[in-house]
Amino acid sequence: MDPIDRSILELCRDDFRPLRPLRAHVPTATLYRHANHLVKFGSLRKERGLYQTTLAGRRLLAEAESQRRFDALEQLYPPLARVPTAVHRALITLIWAAVVAREHATRDDRHPFFVIFGGTLRWKTSLAIFVFHMLGQDPARLIVECGAEAGKSLWVRRTAAGTLAFKRELLDAPFLALDEFLSADTSVRGAIGIFLAGRRVMPVENEQVRIHPVPLLTLNPRSRPTLEERIGLSAPHIRRAIMANVDAIPMPDLATMGEEAITAARAAPPLRLGVPRADCQAYQRAVVDLVRAVIRPEASDRVDVEIVLNLCTGLTAFVPEPPEAI
């Protein structure tokens, strides 16, 4: 880490502070140029002339202090470093691990789906577009506008006589975005259910169908008291999901840098799917202990540890050592 950046982030780690104490050591113009750069990329937050280190900034400090890096996928795919926040980057990394796990059949069940929810201009649909470019897929063909699917089957089209007219490619894609999930009507939600079951093979119209895609749901939450009511998912579904509430994190100025990551991903070659190097099931006890250490006790029933283990196995495709992947 740049020494000036580190000085700023350490000064502002715990609260909003002025940068004045650093002027004795760093030229003023240089100091504020570095601060503006940190603000732009979400490592620092500015309010009324004061600065506070964000979650992303604290992650940078943790890496600098421990001499450990947590950006293995960014090293393989540089456009990921341009994604606006650490939370968005983490979600993309786990989506990639889930794609690997499904593609290489690490197990037949306990595969997660993903949910990103929050208000407008929170880089939700943009995250899906980024992942499609990362996979070399066409976003226009694989982003499903849930509100526009009313009364139709999600993956097939039939004639008036009931014969199959054509099958959509959704079932064969590695990744699928279900945009504005809460706008889906009852029939569409029923069709979406096969993607959220966490299984690689599901019965569909008297056939056993291979479910390839890792699904991402995007939505603007309702103003309701419980999580289930806010996002329209049941408690069993929530246990199978990896969720990000992007209203809960500071966002950089997306007007100035929100398209940078997508532009970089569009121009870059797709990232090749690797093969898991290890099965992390052997580390179940350690993963259970870690999950209990980072999840509040009242939320423990929201997390399926087997899904976490499956993601850890997927991560070994690009972080070969299981302890590092975990």
N, C-alpha and C positions, 0 to 999 in steps of 0.2 A: 504494500500500500504506500502511496505517496506520503511522505512525512507531514506535509502541510495538511493534507486531507485527514490524516490520523489525528493530528493535533486538534483540528476543528471538531471531529466526531467525539473525541474524548472529552473536550471541554463541555460539549452540549449533550452528553450521554443521558443525564438524569433529568434535565429540565430545560425550559427555554432560557437561553443566556445570550448576552451580547458578545460579539467577537473582539471587543476592545482589548481584553487582556493579551491577545495574541499579537497585537500591533507592535509590541516591543521586540518581537522576534521575526516577524514577517512583514514585508512592505504592504501597505494598505491595499494597493491595487491588486497585488498578487493574492492577498488573503481573500478579498471579496470575489475575485475571479474563481478561485477554488470553491468558495462557498456557493456561488451561483451554479457551478457545475454539479455539486453534490445535490443541490435543490432540484435541478433539472432532472436528475436521474433517480430521485426519490430516496436518497440516503440521508437527506437533511430536510427539515421542515422550517419554513420561515413565517413568522407572524409578528406584525408591528415592529419590525426591525430586530427581533430576537430569533434565535435558531435553536432547534431541538433535533437530536439524532433520532431517526426513525428505526423501525424494525430492520429494514434493509441495511441501514448504517451500522446498527449493533451487530448484525451478522458479519459485516466487513471487519469490525473490530475483533470479533471472536475469532475469525480466521487469522487475523494478524497476530493476536495474542497466543493462539494455540499452534501456529505454524501449520495448520491443516486447511486444506481447501475443500469446499463443498460444491464445486462447479465442474465436475467431471464431464457432464453433458455439454456445458458451455464450451469446453475445450474441444469437443468433437464437432460441435455445431455452433460456431461463433454468433450467428444472428440471435441466439437465445439471450446473450448478454444485453441486447438492446430492448428486451421485454421490460415494460415499465416498472414492475415491482417484484420484490423477492417472492411474494405470495403467488403471483401469476407464473413466475419461473418455476416455483416448486410444483404447482399444479401441472404445468406442461411436462416437467420431468416425470411425475408420477403417471401421467397419461401415457407417456412413452414406455415406461416400465410395464404398464397394463397391456399395451399393444404387444410388447415382446412376450409377456406371459400367455396371452391368448394365442398368439401366432405359433408359439412353440409348445403349446399344450402342457404347461407345467402341471396342470391338474384340470379336472373336468368341471369343477364348480368353484365357488368363492372368488369369482372375478368381479372387480368393482365396476360401478359406473361413477360418473363425475357430475357434480352440480356446481355451477358458479352463479351466485345471485347477488343482486344489488340494484341500485338505481341506474338511470341512463348515464352514458359516458363513463363507464367503469371498466372498459376493455374486456367485455364478456364475449360478444360475437367476434371481436378482433382476435381474442385468444383462440377461438375455434379456427378462424381463417389461418392464423399462424401455424397451427398444428397440421392443417391440411397441406400447406406448402412444405412443411418439414417432412411430410410423408410422400410428397410428390403427387398429391391428389388434387382434384378440381373442387374448390369450395362450392361453386355454383351448383354442382350436381349432388352434393352430399350434406348441405345445410337444409334441413327440413323446417319450413315455416309452419309450426304446429297449428296456428290459427287458420291456415289455408288448406289444411287437410281434412276439414270437416266432412263427415259422411263418406270418406274414402278409405280403402285399405291402405296401410302405410307402405307396404312393400310389393303388392301386386295390383294389377288392374284387370277387372273381369268384364266380359261383354254382358249384355242384358240377359242372355241365356245362361250366364254363370260360368262359361268356359274362360280359361285363362287367356287374357289378351297379351299381357307381357308382365315380366317380373322386373321390379326395380333393382338396381345394383346395391341397394342399401345393405342387404344381408351379406354381401361378399366384400365390402370395404373394410379396411382395418380400423377406421374411425368414423364416427357419425355424430353430427351436431343436431340436436333437437332444440331449435330456437324458440324462445317465448313459450316454454312448456305449459305455463298456466293458461294459455289461450287455447289449448287443445280441448276438443269436445270429448264426450264420454267414449265414443267409438274409437277415437284416435288414441286415447289413453289406454284403452284395452289392447290396441295393437302395439303400443310402445312397451307394454309389459314384458314381452319376450326379451327385450334388450336389457331389462333391469333385473332379471332373475339371477344373474351371476353364473349362469351355466353355459357351457360351450355348445350343447345340443339341446334343442327344445322341440316339443311336438307342435306342429303347425298344420292344420287342415289334414289330419290323419297321416302326416309324414313327420319323420325325424329330420329337423333342419339344423344345419351347422350355423351357429351365430358367430360370425367373424368380428363384427365391429365393437370397439370400445365406445360407449355412448357418453356424450357430454350434454347435459341439460343446461340451458341458460334461462334465466327468468328474473323478473322484477317481483320481489316478494310482496305479499299482501300485508296489510297492517292488522295483524292478528296476535293473540297472546302466546300461542304455542308455536314451536318450530314446525310441527306437522301442518298446522293451519297456514302458516306463512308461506311455505314452499309447496304445499299440495302433495306431500309424500307421507306414507305411513311410517310408523316406527320400524317395521322390518325392512322397508326400503332404505331408510336412513342408515341402518346398520350396514347395508351393502354399498353405501355411497361414500365417496371422498368429496367433501364440500368446502367451498370457499365463499365466505361472506365478504365481498369486496367493499361493502359500505363501512366495514370495521377497520379499514387500513387507509393510511394517508396515500394520496395519489399525486404523482407529479403532474406537470402541466401537459396534458395530452394534446392540447391544441398545437404545441410546438414540437412534441416528439412522439406522439401516439402512433404515427404511421411508420416510424423508422424501422421497427422490428419487422413489420410485414413487408416493407420494401426490401429489406435485407434477406428475408426468407424467400421471397419471390425470385430473387436474383441468385440465390445459392442452390447448389445441387441438393437433392433430398438426402437425408441422413439414412444410411443403410441400417436395417434392422439387424442387430447382433443376436447371438445365441446365449442364453443364460449359462454362466460358467459354474454355477453351484445351485443346489437346492437348499434354501434357508430354513427348511422345516427342521433341520437338525439343531437350529438355534432358537427353537420355540420358547424355551424358558427365558432366555435373554430378552426376546422381543416382548413377551408378556410383562416382564419387569420394567422395560423401557416405556411401554404403553401406559402402565399404571403410574409411572413416575411423571409423565407429561400430561395425562388426562385427568381432569378433576373427577373425584370419586362419584359425584352425582351424574356425570356424563359417561361413566364407564360402560353402561349398557348400550351406548350409541356406537361403539366401536367393535368390529369383528376382527379379532387378532389374526385369524386365518387369512383374511384379506390383506392385512399388513404383511404377513409372511409371504404371500404370493407376490406382492409388489416388491419386496426385498429380493426375491428370486429374480424377478424381471430386471431389477436394477443391476444385477451382476453381469448383464450383457455389456455394460460399459463401466461398471465399478467392480472388477473381478473378485476382489477379496470380500467375502461375506460380511465381516465386521464393519468394513467401510460402507458397504451397500446398506446395511441395517442402520 
